[in-house]
Amino acid sequence: AGGGRLETRLSRRRLAVLAVFSCYSLVNAFQWIQYSILSNIFAGFYGVSSTQIDWLSMVYMVAYVPLILPATWLLDARGLRLTALLGAGLNGLGAWLKCASLAPDRYPLTLTAQAVCAVAQVFILGLPSRIASVWFGPTEVSTACAVAVLGNQLGTAIGFLLPPVLVPNIPNDLDLMAHNISIMFYGTAIVSTLLFFLTGVVFEEKPKYPPSHSQAVLQTMPPEDYSYKQSIINLFKNIPFVLLLISYGIMTGAFYSVSTLLNQMIVTHYGGEEVNAGRIGLTLVVAGMVGSIICGLWLDYTKTYKQTTLIVYILSFIGLLVFTFTLDLGYLIVVFVTGGVLGFFMTGYLPLGFEFAVEITYPESEGTSSGLLNASAQIFGIVFTLVQGRLTTDYGPRAGNLFLCAWIFVGIILTALIKSDLRRHNVNSGIMNLDVKAVSGDS
């Protein structure tokens, strides 16, 4: 482009960046859920309580809360490539540590390994909206964000499906059980190491040319104009964002809790059905992946962020109510259907929240808004898992699920109160109205 004006252009590398990120995010999510879906088997193998196995899932949430602000600072100060390498590298390290924990007296080591994977997750969950904004054009950014979130969801899906198949319940033969677990652990470690090397090859900080006018505007701002502390302050002064922060935390925290406790819920009503509990989890997440892609495409087409978010929230509430009251009917096929409906809306909401946040907080950093949303989700996830777990143990799955329903109803009200100001969309569609001399369309 001439005259000192920036041109926008799409890079072919963007698809490789998105693919590699989605794959190592997948492996990280797989490692999160691989214990929970076999909670009764791992409790027997390590000789610990089901609550201690629940902590192997909750450590992901606990690690996230204190580390997200340093991780977000690192993303903004040191950039996308270093953050991606840290996430992929720690993911591999945690997987290899698990390989060393294959003995009944090594629960502390497997908890440590899971904690390393949990730290890796901190450098993963905040990246989808950053990758989408930095590498993708305005008509594909929501879809790209949905695909990036999709990798994580697919990992959860495989985490529900594979472990019950690889590690059948054989409590009388600990040696065979350890052998089966080792196949799962070593396979994960090899794949995650390969993805770490691929991350080093594929990831670059940003494309040569900005992919959108909004990115071009951001790139014309001098670095000294950006203050991480001021960005956090700006976000907490933004009332629509604060409302979204709480409502996103409620919905995503509820999804984390349902995922963690699914094995216990199913086995309570359907004894010995560990493999089907995994398949129901798979159905929940695969339906959610379809929901995510449809929601991403819909947002790119319509830009109706608030309306879509509110509708999906209400349908998630209805889905959880139906799931709750049909769980104990004695028909597993009904649980498959209701779980699928619940997953479609609950998981479909995840990229909606990310993209809605970027729209109402532009030009603040996508990494900062995503990081705060995820921190909120982890806090609610810890509380919901602990309370729902206790209610499920003491009073049955229905009491635990109704507890979540009450909170999701609160989330509906908060979402309805959000006033949406689509700042990023306005920059991309009305660029000539902005007093930014360095950026121009080809006019």
N, C-alpha and C positions, 0 to 999 in steps of 0.2 A: 504494500500500500504506500502511496506517496503522500507528501505533505505532512509527514510526522503523525499520520493517523494510523491507528492499529486496525489490522484486518482480522476477521474471525474465520477460522477454518477448523474442520474436524480432523483429528489424527487417527490413522488406522490402528495405532498402538492401543487406543482406548479399549478395544474389545479384549485384547490380551491382558491388560491391567485388570479389567473387570473379571475375567475368567479366573486368573490366578488368585485374586483376592477372594472370590466366591469359594474357591476350592479350599484354601486354608482356613477360611471362616467355617466352612462345612466341617472340617476335621475337629476344630475347636468345640463346636456345638455337639458333635458326636461324643467327645470326651466328657462333656458336661452331663449328658443324660445316661451314659452307659451303665452307671451304677444304680441309678434310681429305678430303672425299668426292671432290674433284677434285685431289688432291695432285699427280698427274702433270701435269695441265694447268696448274695455277698454278706449279709448278716450272719448266715450260717458258716460261710467260709472263714471269715475273720473272727467269728465268735463275739460279735458286738450287737448292740440293739439296733432296731430299725431307725431310731432317731439319729444314731451315729452314722448310718448310711445316708440318711437325709442330709446330713451336714456335708457329705461329699458333693451334693448338688448346691447346697446353700453357700459353700465356700466361694463359689463363683460370684454370688451376690454380695457377700461380705467384703471380698477383696476389692470389688469395683468401687464401692462408695468412697473410701479414703484416697484411692489412687486415681480417680477419674480427672480431678483437676490438674495434678502433675502431668498426666498423660495428655490431656488436652493442651496444656501449655507446651509440651514437647512437640505435638503436632503443629501448633502454630509457630513455634520458634525454630524448630529443626526440620519440619517438613514431613511430607507424605512418605518419602522413600524410607527414611530411618524408622518411622513409626511402623510401617508395614514389615520391615525386617525384624524389628523387636517382637511384634506379634507372632510372626511365623517361626522365629527362632525359639522363643519361650514355649510355644506350642509343641515343638519337637522335643525340647528338653524335658518337659513334663511327661510326654509320652514314653521317653526312654526310662525315666525314673519309675514309672509304673511297672515296667518290665522287671525291675529289681524288687518289686513289692509282692512277688508271687509266693507268699507263705502265710499260713494262718496267723502268725504272730506279728505280721508287718502292717497292720492297719495304720499306725502312725506314718509310715513311709508312703503308703498310697494316699493318705490325706495330704502329705507334703507335696507329692507329685500333682495332685489335683489342685493344690493352691498355686503351683507354678503355672498350670494351664489357666487358672482363674486370672492370674496377672496378665497372661497373654491376651485373654479376652478383653482386658481394659484397652489394649492397643488395637483391637479389632472392631468393637461395636460402634465406635464413633466415626468410622471411615466411610460407610456407604454414601452419605450425603456429600462428603468432601470429594470422594472419587467422582460421583455423578456431576457435581457442579464444576470441578476443575477440568474434567476430560470430555464431558458430553454437551451437546447442543441443547437449546431451549425446548425443542420439540421431543427430546428423548431423555431429558434429565430425570423425570419422575419414573420412567420405565427402568432406567439404569439403576436408580436407587432401589427400586423394587427387586431387581435381579440381584443386586449386592446383598440385600437383606435375605433374599431367597436362598443364597448359599448357606447361611446360618440355619435357616429353617429346614433345608434339605438334610443338613448334618443332624439336626434333632430327629428328623424322620428316620434316617438310617440308624441313629442311636436307639430308636424304639424297635426297629425291625431286626437288625443283625444280632445284638447281644443275646436275646432269648433263643435264637437259632444256634449260635456258636457255643453257648454255655447252658445246656439243659440242666434241669434241677435233679442232681444225683447226690443227695446229702450223705450217702454211705460210702462214697469213694472220693476222698479229698484230693488224691493224687491225679485222678482223671479230671476232676473239676479244675485243678491248678493248670493242667495241660491245656484244657479248653480255653481258660482265661488267657493263657500265654499266647495262644494263636491270635486272639483279639488284640492284646496289648502290643505284640511285636509288629503285627500288620499295621496298626495305627502309627507306630513309631517310624516305620520305614516310609510310609506315605507322607507323614508330616515333615520328615527330613528332606525328601525330594522337593516338596513344595517350598521349603525354605530357600533352597538353591534356585528354584524357578523365580521366586520373588526377587532375588538379587539380580537376576538376568532381565526381568521384564519391567520392573517398576522404575519410573522416572518421576522427578518432582512434579513436572507439569508439561503439557505439550508445547511445541515451539510457538504455536499461535493460540490465543484464547478461543474457546469454542462458542462463546456467546458474548453479547454486549455487556451483560452484567459482570462477567469475569473480566472483560476488557476494562470496565470502569474500576474494578477492584485493583487491577494490575497497574493502573495509573496512579494509585494512591502511594505516596512515599511510605516506606516501612515504619518511619518514626511516628506516622499518624496513627499507627495501630497500638493500642494498649490492651494487653490481656485482662488486666484488672478492671479497666474501664468497660471492656466488653461484658464481663460478668455483671458489673453494676448496671449497665444498660439493660441487660436481659432481665434482671430482677425488678427493674422499674417498668418493664413492659408487661402490663396487666394481662393482655391476651396470652402472652407466653407463659406467665405464672399459672394461669388457669389450665393451659394445655399441659404444663409440667405435671400438675397434680392428676389431671384426668388420664394422661398417658401412663403415669406411674401406676394408677389403679388398674387399668386394663391389662398392661403388660405384666404387672406383678401377679395379677390373677391367673394369667396364662402360665407363668413360671410355676405357680403353686399347683395348678391342675396337672401340669406336666410331671412335676416332682412326685406327686402323690397318686398318680394314675394307677400304678401297679397295686398300691394298697386298696384303692377304691374298687378295682375290678376283682381282686382276689377275695375281698370281703364278701362279695355276692356270688362270685363264680370261682370256687376253689380249684386250684391246680391249673388255672388258665393263664399262666405267665406268658406263653407265646401269643395268645390272643390279646392280652393286655398290650403287648408290644405292637401288635397289628392295629389295635384301636388307636394307639398313640401315633402310628404311622398314618392312619387315615386322617386323624385330626390335623397333622402337620401338612400332609400332601394337599388336602383340601384348602388349608391356609395358604400354601404356596400358589395355588390357582387363584385364590382370593387376592393375594398380594399383586400378582401380575395384572389381573383385571383392574384392580384399583389404581395401579401405576399407569396403565394405558388410559384409563378413564380420566385421571388427573391431567395427563399430557394433552388430552383432547378437549376437556371442558374447563379446567382450572377452577372447578367448584370445590375448593378445599374444605370449607366449613361444612357445607351441606353433606358432602360425601362422608366426612369424618363422623358427623352426628348420626347419619342413617346407619352406618356400620356399627357404631356404638350401641344404638338401640337394638339392632338385630343380634348383636353379641349377647346382650342381656336376655333377650327372648330365648336364644339358643341355649344359654346356660340353665335357664329355668326348665326348659324341656328336657335337657340332659339330666338334670337333678331328679326330676320326677319320673323318668323312665329307666333309671339306672338299675332299679331293683325288680323290674318286671319279670326277670328270668329268661329274657330273650337276648342273646348276645348280638344278633343282627340289628336289633333296635339300637343298642349302644353304639354299634358301628355307624349307623346312620346319623344319630344325634351328635355323636362325637365329630363326624365329618362336617355337619352344619356348624357346630360350635367353632371348629378350627377354621373354617372358611372365613368367618367374620372376625374372630379374635385375632388370628394371625394376619389376616388381610389388613388389619388396622395398623400394624407396625410401620410399614413404609409411609402410610398416610400421615402418621404423627410426625415422622422425620421431615417430610416435605412441607407439611403445614407450618412447622416450626421455622424452617428456612425462609418461607414466604413472609411470615409476620415479623421476622427479626432481621432481614436483609438491611444493611450490609454487614451485620455481625458474622463472625466466623461460623461456618456450618459445623465444624468440629466441636465448638463450644456449646452450641445449642443441642447437638446430638448427645454430647457427653452428659449434659445436665438431665436430658430426658432419660437416658439410660440409668443414671444414678438414681433418679426418682423411681424407675422401674425396679431396680435392685432392692431399694429400701422397702418398697411395698411388697416385693417378692419375698423377702426375708420374713417380714411380719405376717403376711398371709400364709406362707408355708408353715410357720410355727403354730399359728392359731388354728388354721384349717387342719393341720396334722393332729393337733390335740383333740379338736372337735370330732375328727374322723375316728380316732382311737376310742374316745370316751362315749360318743353318741351315734357314730355311724357316718357314712359319706354324705347323707342328705344334709345334716346339720352344717358340715363344713362347706358344702356348696352353697347353701342358703346364705351363709356369712359372706361369701364372695358376691352373690347376687345383690345383696344390700349395698355393698360398696360400689358395684358397677352402676347401680341406679344413681348414686351420688355423682359418679363420673359423667353420666348423661346430662345431669343438670349443669355441671361445670362447663361441659362442651357447648351447651346451648348458650351460655353466657359470653362465649368468646366472640369478640368483634374482630372480623378478619380484614386486614389491610394487606393486600397482595403486593408487597413492595418489589420483590425480585421480578415478578411477572410484569409489573408496570414499567420497570427499567427495560426489560427485553422487548416489550411491545410498543413503548412510547419513548424510545431513546432520544428522538429529536427534540423532545420537550425538556430534556435535562441540559443544564449548563456544563457539559463536559466536552471541552474543545478537543481533547485528545482522541475521542472515540467518535466514529461516525459510520453510518451505513453507506453502502455504495449508491449514493443518490446524486 
